[in-house]
Amino acid sequence: MLAPFETDQDLGEAAEAAEAAVIGPAAGVGDETLANVLALARTGAALVIDADALTVFRDDPEELFSVLDRDDVLTPHPGEFERVFPGLLASAPSKVEATREAARRAGAVVLVKGADTVIAAPDGRAAVNLNGVPWLATAGSGDALAGFIGGLLTQGMESFEAACAGVWIHAACGAAFGPGLISEDLPGLAPKVLADLLMAR
């Protein structure tokens, strides 16, 4: 079901009963996106915040952090991470420690995308995903990942676990397709990946 909205208030009302919401991909870097993030944060839905919805807070990351809670997930690539957590990747002893510190500052789950995607929770838990494949380095791939995580949150999975599982499923989909992958291929690959997991139990 599609429900168009005109204002951030309309968006907040439409999302009031939602379990989770994904915002950022192709949202635009402007006041409207910032207002929409703040409106969604007031609903209590678990948020997956990606792409433009991160960049729009580059001048005041604390404004973003002030509305987040432990159910929310930030999904930056290293460039977006630098905008919201300036200097942290360069100054931390490792990518794992940088991501842990980012999660602590944000009060939310943070994952930093890459060949070795790192996921961290505010309580210090961290995981490194190592099944990434180079074919995922394609435009829109991260948007699909945000959607995978949002789908798992909607089904009741805890945020840290949803982020870890979403990253693994996303990479397994990339591996299943191989060279020539485009982001539009990823959603159609997920059912087979999930079915294989169930069969392996």
SEKE-51100 format. One line per field, with one value per residue (C-alpha): residue number from 1; chain; z, y, x. Coordinates in pm, 1 decimal, decimal comma, always signed. Layout:
REM residues N
nr <- (NUM / ...);
kette <- (A / ...);
z <- (Z / ...);
y <- (Y / ...);
x <- (X / ...);
***
This chain:
REM residues 201
nr <- (1 / 2 / 3 / 4 / 5 / 6 / 7 / 8 / 9 / 10 / 11 / 12 / 13 / 14 / 15 / 16 / 17 / 18 / 19 / 20 / 21 / 22 / 23 / 24 / 25 / 26 / 27 / 28 / 29 / 30 / 31 / 32 / 33 / 34 / 35 / 36 / 37 / 38 / 39 / 40 / 41 / 42 / 43 / 44 / 45 / 46 / 47 / 48 / 49 / 50 / 51 / 52 / 53 / 54 / 55 / 56 / 57 / 58 / 59 / 60 / 61 / 62 / 63 / 64 / 65 / 66 / 67 / 68 / 69 / 70 / 71 / 72 / 73 / 74 / 75 / 76 / 77 / 78 / 79 / 80 / 81 / 82 / 83 / 84 / 85 / 86 / 87 / 88 / 89 / 90 / 91 / 92 / 93 / 94 / 95 / 96 / 97 / 98 / 99 / 100 / 101 / 102 / 103 / 104 / 105 / 106 / 107 / 108 / 109 / 110 / 111 / 112 / 113 / 114 / 115 / 116 / 117 / 118 / 119 / 120 / 121 / 122 / 123 / 124 / 125 / 126 / 127 / 128 / 129 / 130 / 131 / 132 / 133 / 134 / 135 / 136 / 137 / 138 / 139 / 140 / 141 / 142 / 143 / 144 / 145 / 146 / 147 / 148 / 149 / 150 / 151 / 152 / 153 / 154 / 155 / 156 / 157 / 158 / 159 / 160 / 161 / 162 / 163 / 164 / 165 / 166 / 167 / 168 / 169 / 170 / 171 / 172 / 173 / 174 / 175 / 176 / 177 / 178 / 179 / 180 / 181 / 182 / 183 / 184 / 185 / 186 / 187 / 188 / 189 / 190 / 191 / 192 / 193 / 194 / 195 / 196 / 197 / 198 / 199 / 200 / 201);
kette <- (A / A / A / A / A / A / A / A / A / A / A / A / A / A / A / A / A / A / A / A / A / A / A / A / A / A / A / A / A / A / A / A / A / A / A / A / A / A / A / A / A / A / A / A / A / A / A / A / A / A / A / A / A / A / A / A / A / A / A / A / A / A / A / A / A / A / A / A / A / A / A / A / A / A / A / A / A / A / A / A / A / A / A / A / A / A / A / A / A / A / A / A / A / A / A / A / A / A / A / A / A / A / A / A / A / A / A / A / A / A / A / A / A / A / A / A / A / A / A / A / A / A / A / A / A / A / A / A / A / A / A / A / A / A / A / A / A / A / A / A / A / A / A / A / A / A / A / A / A / A / A / A / A / A / A / A / A / A / A / A / A / A / A / A / A / A / A / A / A / A / A / A / A / A / A / A / A / A / A / A / A / A / A / A / A / A / A / A / A / A / A / A / A / A / A / A / A / A / A / A / A);
z <- (+0,0 / -90,6 / +117,8 / -17,0 / +226,0 / +193,1 / +518,8 / +790,4 / +1015,5 / +759,9 / +746,0 / +1124,6 / +1136,6 / +854,9 / +1029,3 / +1378,9 / +1379,1 / +1193,2 / +1352,8 / +1147,2 / +887,7 / +642,3 / +542,4 / +342,9 / +0,1 / -261,9 / +7,7 / -77,0 / +144,2 / +266,8 / +536,2 / +424,4 / +485,0 / +822,1 / +926,2 / +805,2 / +1013,3 / +1322,6 / +1253,7 / +1220,7 / +1540,2 / +1730,5 / +1623,8 / +1822,8 / +1511,2 / +1481,1 / +1223,2 / +963,3 / +872,2 / +559,7 / +289,1 / +264,5 / +602,3 / +759,9 / +547,4 / +626,9 / +988,1 / +897,9 / +1049,6 / +1375,6 / +1437,1 / +1797,4 / +1671,2 / +1518,4 / +1822,1 / +2051,5 / +1887,2 / +1842,7 / +2065,9 / +2098,7 / +1838,1 / +1559,8 / +1307,9 / +1121,9 / +802,2 / +670,8 / +423,2 / +535,7 / +373,1 / +545,2 / +870,5 / +847,4 / +804,6 / +1120,8 / +1326,5 / +1194,8 / +1255,6 / +1441,8 / +1186,5 / +1153,2 / +1527,0 / +1657,3 / +1692,7 / +1453,4 / +1252,3 / +1521,4 / +1796,1 / +1583,0 / +1522,0 / +1890,8 / +1988,1 / +1722,7 / +1857,8 / +2209,4 / +2099,2 / +1891,2 / +2141,6 / +1848,4 / +1640,4 / +1386,3 / +1094,7 / +871,5 / +527,9 / +339,1 / +250,2 / +626,6 / +741,1 / +1115,3 / +1326,6 / +1683,5 / +1950,4 / +2221,0 / +2486,7 / +2324,8 / +2130,0 / +1789,8 / +1490,5 / +1170,4 / +857,8 / +630,3 / +351,9 / +147,7 / -224,3 / -460,4 / -677,6 / -398,7 / -474,3 / -709,1 / -693,1 / -477,6 / -308,4 / +29,1 / -20,9 / -59,2 / +259,2 / +449,5 / +320,3 / +428,9 / +780,6 / +790,7 / +685,6 / +965,0 / +1219,6 / +1104,5 / +1176,2 / +1536,4 / +1526,1 / +1770,0 / +1605,2 / +1651,7 / +1532,5 / +1241,7 / +1130,7 / +1151,6 / +971,7 / +708,2 / +624,8 / +596,9 / +380,2 / +159,3 / +101,4 / +40,9 / -224,2 / -391,4 / -388,6 / -530,4 / -830,0 / -896,7 / -1150,1 / -1323,4 / -1015,2 / -997,9 / -688,5 / -838,4 / -844,4 / -467,7 / -340,8 / -576,1 / -450,9 / -82,3 / -82,0 / -210,7 / +42,0 / +324,0 / +196,7 / +190,2 / +550,1 / +656,1 / +474,3 / +649,1 / +998,5);
y <- (+0,0 / +344,8 / +645,3 / +980,4 / +1264,8 / +1638,3 / +1740,3 / +1590,0 / +1597,0 / +1388,7 / +1144,4 / +1111,0 / +1041,8 / +786,8 / +605,0 / +614,8 / +245,6 / +127,4 / -115,4 / +20,0 / +282,7 / +327,9 / +679,8 / +823,0 / +666,5 / +935,3 / +1150,9 / +1462,3 / +1659,8 / +1943,2 / +2071,0 / +1845,9 / +1528,5 / +1656,3 / +1731,3 / +1390,2 / +1211,6 / +1405,5 / +1327,1 / +954,7 / +959,8 / +1083,8 / +782,2 / +519,7 / +308,0 / +150,1 / +360,3 / +261,1 / +584,9 / +580,1 / +797,0 / +1147,9 / +1114,2 / +1088,8 / +1354,4 / +1610,4 / +1614,5 / +1674,9 / +2026,7 / +1912,2 / +1536,3 / +1588,2 / +1688,2 / +1342,2 / +1163,3 / +1344,5 / +1178,7 / +826,1 / +526,9 / +179,0 / +37,3 / +261,1 / +162,9 / +392,7 / +244,5 / +472,5 / +395,5 / +539,1 / +877,9 / +918,6 / +795,6 / +1074,0 / +1334,2 / +1227,1 / +1112,6 / +1337,1 / +1208,0 / +896,7 / +635,2 / +794,9 / +833,2 / +501,9 / +200,0 / -2,0 / +8,6 / -206,4 / +39,8 / +335,2 / +171,6 / +84,5 / +445,0 / +570,9 / +345,0 / +470,4 / +834,9 / +785,9 / +561,7 / +340,5 / +52,8 / +163,7 / -35,9 / +80,7 / -72,3 / -219,9 / -547,9 / -603,6 / -444,3 / -375,9 / -364,2 / -230,6 / -174,8 / +94,6 / -171,5 / -254,7 / -566,4 / -577,3 / -809,6 / -814,7 / -956,3 / -1130,9 / -1278,0 / -956,3 / -976,7 / -707,9 / -719,1 / -539,2 / -222,1 / -98,5 / +199,6 / +136,1 / -174,0 / -0,2 / +108,9 / -255,3 / -338,3 / -72,5 / -230,3 / -578,8 / -452,7 / -265,5 / -578,8 / -781,1 / -510,3 / -510,7 / -883,5 / -824,1 / -893,6 / -693,2 / -412,0 / -541,8 / -888,4 / -742,5 / -538,7 / -840,9 / -1068,9 / -807,9 / -757,1 / -1132,1 / -1191,9 / -894,3 / -1033,3 / -1385,1 / -1244,9 / -1072,5 / -1394,2 / -1590,9 / -1356,9 / -1292,5 / -1050,1 / -812,5 / -758,8 / -443,0 / -335,2 / -422,5 / -788,4 / -812,4 / -830,2 / -1116,8 / -1317,8 / -1299,1 / -1570,4 / -1833,8 / -1730,6 / -1755,8 / -2087,6 / -2228,9 / -2119,1 / -2294,6 / -2612,3 / -2611,3 / -2610,4);
x <- (+0,0 / +127,8 / +27,8 / +147,3 / +216,0 / +261,8 / +430,7 / +647,9 / +341,6 / +149,5 / +440,6 / +448,6 / +75,9 / +97,0 / +382,4 / +235,7 / +144,1 / +455,4 / +698,6 / +988,9 / +1070,5 / +1357,9 / +1458,3 / +1744,5 / +1788,6 / +1715,2 / +1553,5 / +1753,2 / +1987,9 / +1769,3 / +1537,3 / +1252,1 / +1452,5 / +1570,8 / +1212,2 / +1097,9 / +1363,1 / +1256,6 / +891,0 / +959,9 / +1168,2 / +863,3 / +655,4 / +845,9 / +904,8 / +1248,2 / +1431,9 / +1687,8 / +1865,4 / +2080,3 / +2232,5 / +2082,0 / +1908,9 / +2255,4 / +2425,3 / +2154,5 / +2281,2 / +2646,9 / +2645,5 / +2482,7 / +2509,8 / +2399,3 / +2056,0 / +2025,9 / +2165,7 / +1922,1 / +1619,9 / +1758,1 / +1700,4 / +1845,9 / +1604,2 / +1734,3 / +2002,7 / +2241,6 / +2386,4 / +2664,0 / +2937,1 / +3273,9 / +3210,6 / +2873,8 / +3026,6 / +3287,2 / +3013,2 / +2830,8 / +3131,1 / +3410,7 / +3762,1 / +3652,3 / +3759,9 / +4102,3 / +4161,3 / +4026,8 / +4257,5 / +4040,0 / +3720,2 / +3556,1 / +3646,8 / +3534,9 / +3197,2 / +3157,1 / +3228,4 / +2986,5 / +2711,0 / +2780,0 / +2762,7 / +2451,0 / +2272,8 / +2175,6 / +2306,0 / +2566,9 / +2700,7 / +2982,7 / +2958,7 / +3250,4 / +3415,4 / +3434,7 / +3108,7 / +3116,4 / +2801,5 / +2798,5 / +2534,5 / +2535,1 / +2603,1 / +2939,1 / +2843,8 / +3008,6 / +3022,5 / +3223,7 / +3064,4 / +3313,0 / +3099,4 / +3094,6 / +3165,5 / +3296,9 / +2983,0 / +2793,8 / +2992,2 / +2722,8 / +2487,9 / +2183,3 / +2320,7 / +2326,0 / +1965,9 / +1866,9 / +2057,5 / +1862,8 / +1543,3 / +1651,3 / +1720,7 / +1391,5 / +1204,5 / +1364,7 / +1281,9 / +920,8 / +904,3 / +1012,7 / +1386,1 / +1597,7 / +1793,1 / +2148,4 / +2047,4 / +1848,3 / +2148,0 / +2379,9 / +2135,3 / +2053,3 / +2420,5 / +2480,0 / +2170,6 / +2260,7 / +2610,9 / +2480,8 / +2246,5 / +2540,6 / +2741,1 / +2448,1 / +2422,7 / +2791,1 / +2941,1 / +2702,7 / +2487,1 / +2277,3 / +2089,2 / +1750,8 / +1859,0 / +1902,0 / +1540,3 / +1457,4 / +1753,7 / +1658,0 / +1386,6 / +1630,8 / +1896,2 / +1640,6 / +1508,3 / +1861,1 / +1910,7 / +1591,2 / +1689,7 / +2027,7 / +1874,6);
***
